[in-house]
Amino acid sequence: MPCTPSRPLIESGILLASITAVALNVFFNGASRDTSAAAHAARQADAHQA
């Protein structure tokens, strides 16, 4: 059977699991366009390190 470029991607269980995890995360949690919460969390993390 010839080796296609996508064959290593399909046969890698770790890669398929990570892609599935990202897809399910976006599906269940939604892709948010509001980045203010992420910016706020980053500011809090920086404040705790200082």
Distance bins in CASP14 RR format, pairs under 12 A and 6 or more apart:
PFRMAT RR
TARGET T0000
AUTHOR 0000-0000-0000
RMODE 2
METHOD distances of the structure
MODEL  1
1 7 0 0 0 0 1 0 0 0 0 0 0
1 11 0 0 0 0 0 1 0 0 0 0 0
3 9 0 0 0 0 0 1 0 0 0 0 0
3 10 0 0 0 0 0 1 0 0 0 0 0
3 11 0 0 0 0 0 1 0 0 0 0 0
4 10 0 0 0 0 1 0 0 0 0 0 0
4 11 0 0 0 0 0 1 0 0 0 0 0
6 12 0 0 0 0 0 1 0 0 0 0 0
6 15 0 0 0 0 0 1 0 0 0 0 0
6 16 0 0 0 0 0 1 0 0 0 0 0
7 15 0 0 0 0 0 1 0 0 0 0 0
8 14 0 0 0 0 0 1 0 0 0 0 0
8 15 0 0 0 0 1 0 0 0 0 0 0
8 16 0 0 0 0 0 1 0 0 0 0 0
9 15 1 0 0 1 0 0 0 0 0 0 0
9 16 1 0 0 1 0 0 0 0 0 0 0
9 18 0 0 0 0 0 1 0 0 0 0 0
9 19 0 0 0 0 1 0 0 0 0 0 0
10 16 1 0 0 1 0 0 0 0 0 0 0
10 19 0 0 0 0 0 1 0 0 0 0 0
12 18 0 0 0 0 1 0 0 0 0 0 0
12 19 0 0 0 0 1 0 0 0 0 0 0
12 20 0 0 0 0 0 1 0 0 0 0 0
13 19 0 0 0 0 1 0 0 0 0 0 0
13 20 0 0 0 0 1 0 0 0 0 0 0
13 21 0 0 0 0 0 1 0 0 0 0 0
14 20 0 0 0 0 0 1 0 0 0 0 0
14 21 0 0 0 0 0 1 0 0 0 0 0
15 21 0 0 0 0 0 1 0 0 0 0 0
15 22 0 0 0 0 0 1 0 0 0 0 0
16 22 0 0 0 0 0 1 0 0 0 0 0
16 23 0 0 0 0 0 1 0 0 0 0 0
17 23 0 0 0 0 0 1 0 0 0 0 0
17 24 0 0 0 0 0 1 0 0 0 0 0
18 24 0 0 0 0 0 1 0 0 0 0 0
18 25 0 0 0 0 0 1 0 0 0 0 0
19 25 0 0 0 0 0 1 0 0 0 0 0
19 26 0 0 0 0 0 1 0 0 0 0 0
20 26 0 0 0 0 0 1 0 0 0 0 0
20 27 0 0 0 0 0 1 0 0 0 0 0
21 27 0 0 0 0 0 1 0 0 0 0 0
21 28 0 0 0 0 0 1 0 0 0 0 0
21 29 0 0 0 0 0 1 0 0 0 0 0
22 28 0 0 0 0 0 1 0 0 0 0 0
22 29 0 0 0 0 0 1 0 0 0 0 0
22 30 0 0 0 0 0 1 0 0 0 0 0
22 31 0 0 0 0 0 1 0 0 0 0 0
23 29 0 0 0 0 0 1 0 0 0 0 0
23 30 0 0 0 0 0 1 0 0 0 0 0
23 31 0 0 0 0 0 1 0 0 0 0 0
24 30 0 0 0 0 0 1 0 0 0 0 0
25 31 0 0 0 0 1 0 0 0 0 0 0
25 32 0 0 0 0 0 1 0 0 0 0 0
26 32 0 0 0 0 1 0 0 0 0 0 0
32 38 0 0 0 0 1 0 0 0 0 0 0
34 40 0 0 0 0 0 1 0 0 0 0 0
35 41 0 0 0 0 0 1 0 0 0 0 0
35 42 0 0 0 0 1 0 0 0 0 0 0
36 42 0 0 0 0 0 1 0 0 0 0 0
36 43 0 0 0 0 0 1 0 0 0 0 0
37 43 0 0 0 0 0 1 0 0 0 0 0
37 44 0 0 0 0 0 1 0 0 0 0 0
38 44 0 0 0 0 0 1 0 0 0 0 0
38 45 0 0 0 0 0 1 0 0 0 0 0
39 45 0 0 0 0 0 1 0 0 0 0 0
39 46 0 0 0 0 0 1 0 0 0 0 0
40 46 0 0 0 0 0 1 0 0 0 0 0
40 47 0 0 0 0 0 1 0 0 0 0 0
41 47 0 0 0 0 0 1 0 0 0 0 0
41 48 0 0 0 0 0 1 0 0 0 0 0
42 48 0 0 0 0 0 1 0 0 0 0 0
42 49 0 0 0 0 0 1 0 0 0 0 0
43 49 0 0 0 0 0 1 0 0 0 0 0
43 50 0 0 0 0 0 1 0 0 0 0 0
44 50 0 0 0 0 0 1 0 0 0 0 0
END
